[in-house]
Amino acid sequence: MQASRIASRLAAATAVAGTAVLALSAPAFAHVTVQPEGTAAKGGYAVVDFKVPNERDKASTTKVEVNFPTGQPLASVMPEPVPGWSVKVTKSKLDKPLTLHGEKIDEAVTKVTWTAADGKGIQPGYFQKFPLSVGALPENTDQLVFKALQTYSDNEVVRWIEAPRAGQDEPENPAPVLQLSAAGDDHHGTANAKDTSDKSENSENTAAAADSGSHDTDTTARVLGVVGIVVGAAGVAYGVLAGRRRTA
């Protein structure tokens, strides 16, 4: 009986501890994140989604503000319309102008703000994605760190601004991090190589056809020559026979 009571107490304690761990770890999964639709290659363009979950039970998310890294400015940032939300794109002057497609750009997007236009926003138990088309992505870094502010209907503001560090635990309020993949292949170069290969193959086919035509011409000439010799020999023989008949 005593052993049974001890086992029951241990089981209850374990259950309580497990519940505490879940309660403490749950908020870590409810922060603002950013993921690409497909890949985000260095030096290229990508569509990225900022995923914003509502981690409150009695308030809705009414505003989301994403701040872009000033050390790695992006010359092109275009938001996709989100039903029920208005969007504002803020640009700022750059200390060092960028060169994009041969043109110098002296300003870049530093902040994008979404505000719930209908007042409902993101309800408890739901999340919302906010897509952006961005580029050109930098080539000298493996990731971009954004800082996001999430405002609730009760005026609470949660600041997701802590950059994660390698070898350390995830911070309490981690900032969204976009991981960049290696630069993709030059599709134009691939196309040129294919064109070159096709041209080479066509040239070879043309040469083969020319050789075939030349061979056919030589064969025809030889046949005609043989026929001419045969016809000439027959004519000579006929002339000799005719002369002999006349003499006789």
C-alpha positions as CSV (number, residue, x, y, z in Angstrom):
1,M,0.0,0.0,0.0
2,Q,2.8,2.4,0.9
3,A,4.6,1.7,-2.4
4,S,1.4,2.4,-4.3
5,R,0.9,5.8,-2.6
6,I,4.5,6.7,-3.4
7,A,4.0,5.7,-7.1
8,S,0.8,7.8,-7.3
9,R,2.6,10.9,-5.8
10,L,5.5,10.5,-8.3
11,A,3.1,10.2,-11.2
12,A,1.2,13.4,-10.1
13,A,4.5,15.3,-9.6
14,T,5.6,14.2,-13.1
15,A,2.4,15.4,-14.6
16,V,2.6,18.8,-12.9
17,A,6.2,19.2,-14.0
18,G,5.3,18.3,-17.6
19,T,2.5,20.8,-17.6
20,A,4.8,23.5,-16.3
21,V,7.3,22.8,-19.1
22,L,4.6,23.1,-21.7
23,A,3.3,26.3,-20.3
24,L,6.8,27.8,-20.2
25,S,7.9,26.6,-23.7
26,A,4.6,27.4,-25.5
27,P,5.4,31.2,-25.9
28,A,8.7,30.3,-27.6
29,F,6.7,28.9,-30.6
30,A,4.5,31.9,-30.9
31,H,6.9,34.6,-32.1
32,V,7.0,36.4,-35.4
33,T,8.9,34.5,-38.1
34,V,9.9,35.0,-41.7
35,Q,10.2,32.2,-44.4
36,P,10.7,32.4,-48.1
37,E,8.2,31.0,-50.6
38,G,10.7,28.6,-52.3
39,T,14.3,29.8,-51.9
40,A,16.0,33.1,-51.0
41,A,19.2,33.0,-52.9
42,K,22.0,35.5,-52.4
43,G,22.0,38.2,-55.0
44,G,18.5,37.3,-56.2
45,Y,14.9,38.2,-55.5
46,A,12.4,36.3,-53.4
47,V,8.9,36.4,-51.9
48,V,9.0,36.1,-48.1
49,D,6.1,35.6,-45.7
50,F,6.2,37.2,-42.2
51,K,4.0,34.9,-40.1
52,V,2.4,36.6,-37.1
53,P,0.5,34.4,-34.6
54,N,-1.7,35.8,-31.9
55,E,-0.4,34.6,-28.5
56,R,-3.1,36.3,-26.4
57,D,-6.4,34.9,-25.2
58,K,-8.4,38.2,-24.9
59,A,-6.8,40.6,-27.4
60,S,-6.3,40.7,-31.1
61,T,-3.3,41.8,-33.1
62,T,-4.1,45.1,-34.8
63,K,-0.7,46.3,-36.1
64,V,2.6,44.6,-37.2
65,E,5.7,46.6,-37.9
66,V,8.8,45.1,-39.5
67,N,12.1,47.0,-39.5
68,F,14.7,46.2,-42.2
69,P,18.4,45.8,-41.4
70,T,20.1,49.1,-42.2
71,G,23.5,47.4,-42.7
72,Q,22.1,45.3,-45.6
73,P,19.6,47.6,-47.4
74,L,17.2,46.2,-49.9
75,A,16.5,48.4,-52.9
76,S,13.2,46.7,-53.9
77,V,10.4,45.9,-51.4
78,M,6.9,45.4,-52.6
79,P,4.0,44.2,-50.4
80,E,1.2,41.9,-51.5
81,P,-2.3,43.2,-50.5
82,V,-3.7,41.5,-47.5
83,P,-7.5,41.6,-47.1
84,G,-8.6,43.6,-44.1
85,W,-5.2,45.3,-43.7
86,S,-3.6,48.5,-44.9
87,V,0.1,48.7,-45.5
88,K,2.6,51.5,-45.4
89,V,6.2,51.3,-46.8
90,T,8.7,53.7,-45.3
91,K,11.9,54.6,-47.1
92,S,15.0,56.3,-45.8
93,K,18.2,57.9,-47.3
94,L,21.2,55.6,-47.5
95,D,24.6,56.6,-46.2
96,K,26.1,54.7,-49.1
97,P,24.1,54.6,-52.4
98,L,23.4,51.2,-54.0
99,T,24.0,50.3,-57.6
100,L,21.1,48.3,-59.1
101,H,20.9,47.4,-62.8
102,G,23.5,50.1,-63.5
103,E,21.6,52.8,-61.6
104,K,22.5,54.4,-58.3
105,I,19.9,54.3,-55.6
106,D,20.2,56.6,-52.6
107,E,17.2,55.3,-50.6
108,A,15.9,52.0,-49.5
109,V,12.9,50.6,-47.5
110,T,13.6,50.6,-43.8
111,K,10.2,49.7,-42.4
112,V,6.9,48.1,-43.5
113,T,3.8,48.6,-41.3
114,W,0.5,46.7,-41.6
115,T,-2.6,48.0,-39.7
116,A,-5.9,46.2,-39.4
117,A,-8.3,48.3,-41.5
118,D,-11.5,46.7,-40.2
119,G,-10.4,46.7,-36.5
120,K,-10.6,43.0,-36.2
121,G,-7.0,42.1,-36.9
122,I,-5.6,38.6,-35.9
123,Q,-8.1,37.0,-33.5
124,P,-6.9,34.8,-30.6
125,G,-6.0,31.3,-31.8
126,Y,-5.2,32.5,-35.4
127,F,-2.2,33.7,-37.3
128,Q,-1.7,35.8,-40.4
129,K,0.9,35.9,-43.2
130,F,2.2,39.1,-44.6
131,P,4.0,38.6,-48.0
132,L,6.7,40.8,-49.4
133,S,8.7,40.7,-52.6
134,V,12.3,41.7,-51.8
135,G,15.6,42.0,-53.5
136,A,18.3,42.1,-54.5
137,L,19.4,40.0,-51.5
138,P,22.9,40.7,-50.3
139,E,25.7,38.3,-51.3
140,N,28.0,38.9,-48.4
141,T,25.9,37.4,-45.6
142,D,24.1,34.1,-44.8
143,Q,21.1,35.7,-43.1
144,L,19.0,38.8,-42.6
145,V,17.7,39.8,-39.2
146,F,14.5,41.8,-39.0
147,K,13.0,43.5,-36.0
148,A,9.3,43.2,-35.5
149,L,6.8,45.0,-33.3
150,Q,3.4,43.4,-32.6
151,T,0.6,45.6,-31.2
152,Y,-2.5,44.2,-29.6
153,S,-6.0,45.7,-29.3
154,D,-5.4,46.4,-25.6
155,N,-2.4,48.6,-26.6
156,E,0.2,46.0,-25.5
157,V,3.3,46.0,-27.7
158,V,5.6,42.9,-28.0
159,R,9.0,43.7,-29.4
160,W,10.5,40.8,-31.3
161,I,13.9,42.4,-31.7
162,E,16.5,40.0,-30.1
163,A,18.9,38.6,-32.6
164,P,19.8,34.9,-32.0
165,R,23.4,34.0,-31.5
166,A,25.2,30.8,-32.5
167,G,25.8,28.4,-29.6
168,Q,23.3,30.1,-27.3
169,D,19.7,29.4,-26.4
170,E,16.9,31.1,-28.3
171,P,16.2,34.6,-26.7
172,E,12.9,35.3,-25.0
173,N,11.8,37.7,-27.8
174,P,13.6,36.4,-31.0
175,A,13.7,38.6,-34.1
176,P,12.6,37.1,-37.4
177,V,15.6,35.7,-39.3
178,L,15.7,35.0,-43.1
179,Q,18.3,32.4,-44.0
180,L,19.9,32.9,-47.4
181,S,20.9,30.1,-49.7
182,A,23.9,30.0,-52.1
183,A,23.6,32.0,-55.3
184,G,21.8,30.2,-58.1
185,D,23.1,29.3,-61.5
186,D,23.1,31.8,-64.3
187,H,20.2,30.7,-66.4
188,H,21.2,32.9,-69.3
189,G,24.5,31.2,-69.4
190,T,22.8,27.8,-69.5
191,A,20.6,29.0,-72.3
192,N,23.6,30.3,-74.3
193,A,25.4,27.0,-73.8
194,K,22.3,25.2,-75.1
195,D,22.1,27.5,-78.1
196,T,25.8,26.9,-78.8
197,S,25.3,23.2,-78.6
198,D,22.3,23.3,-80.9
199,K,24.2,25.5,-83.4
200,S,27.1,23.0,-83.3
201,E,24.7,20.1,-83.8
202,N,23.0,21.9,-86.7
203,S,26.4,22.6,-88.3
204,E,27.4,19.0,-87.9
205,N,24.1,17.9,-89.5
206,T,24.5,20.3,-92.3
207,A,28.1,19.1,-93.0
208,A,26.9,15.5,-92.9
209,A,24.2,16.3,-95.4
210,A,26.7,18.1,-97.6
211,D,29.0,15.1,-97.5
212,S,26.1,12.8,-98.2
213,G,25.1,15.0,-101.2
214,S,28.7,15.1,-102.5
215,H,29.0,11.3,-102.2
216,D,25.7,10.9,-104.1
217,T,26.9,13.3,-106.9
218,D,30.2,11.4,-107.3
219,T,28.4,8.0,-107.5
220,T,26.0,9.4,-110.2
221,A,28.9,10.8,-112.2
222,R,30.7,7.4,-112.1
223,V,27.6,5.6,-113.2
224,L,27.1,8.0,-116.1
225,G,30.7,7.6,-117.1
226,V,30.5,3.9,-117.2
227,V,27.3,4.0,-119.3
228,G,29.0,6.4,-121.7
229,I,31.9,4.1,-122.2
230,V,29.6,1.1,-122.8
231,V,27.5,3.1,-125.3
232,G,30.7,4.3,-127.1
233,A,32.1,0.8,-127.3
234,A,28.9,-0.5,-128.7
235,G,29.0,2.3,-131.4
236,V,32.5,1.4,-132.4
237,A,31.6,-2.3,-132.7
238,Y,28.6,-1.5,-134.8
239,G,30.7,0.6,-137.2
240,V,33.4,-2.1,-137.6
241,L,30.7,-4.7,-138.4
242,A,29.0,-2.4,-140.9
243,G,32.3,-1.8,-142.7
244,R,33.1,-5.5,-143.0
245,R,29.6,-6.1,-144.6
246,R,30.2,-3.5,-147.2
247,T,33.6,-4.9,-148.1
248,A,32.2,-8.4,-148.5
